[in-house]
């Protein structure tokens, strides 16, 4: 709604696809070490401190070396 994310159930649902920019302030005051981002994102959404952009283009998950190689092979085949 107006570029801000809203809690689930209050509007149309979309999937977060992993591209993000975080301000260091988001993590200030948290203990150091690994943690899940979902609770942090949920809190920021509740506080209306998160914005988002809808992307309607093609999206490919290249989160593993194998999937990245597969995409590279596909792209090379298209442009040869």
RAFEN-V924160 format. One record per helix or strand of 3 or more residues. SS is the DSSP state (2 for helix, 1 for strand). FROM is the first residue (numbers start at 1). LEN is the number of residues. If there is no record, write none. Layout:
SS | FROM | LEN
SS | FROM | LEN
This chain:
2 | 24 | 4
2 | 38 | 9
2 | 65 | 14
